[in-house]
Amino acid sequence: MRSAFATVALLALLLAPSPAPAQVYFVSSSDAQAIAAQNGVVAINRLRLDDGVWKVEGRDVTGRYVYMRIDPRSGDVLRLERGWF
């Protein structure tokens, strides 16, 4: 009886799904700053990794507010908004 229980327990451990790997980000904060600069941002007020995307808030050459979202895996600009102030 004990060997049957041990066998079942061992099989359960071996067949259990492995945990999902941790998210790996290829775009660093300095890369996100460079991407923002390539899109006209000259002054970054806020840069954060939030909800799985880089969020950049800053100003362009004319002083307009700029908000960007950058994909941390590919570096693609997901959203780019420019304000009037």
Secondary structure by P-SEA (a helix, b strand, c coil): caaaaaaaaaaaaaacccccccccccccaaaaaaaaaaacccccccccccccbbbbbbccccccbbbbccccccccccbbbbccc
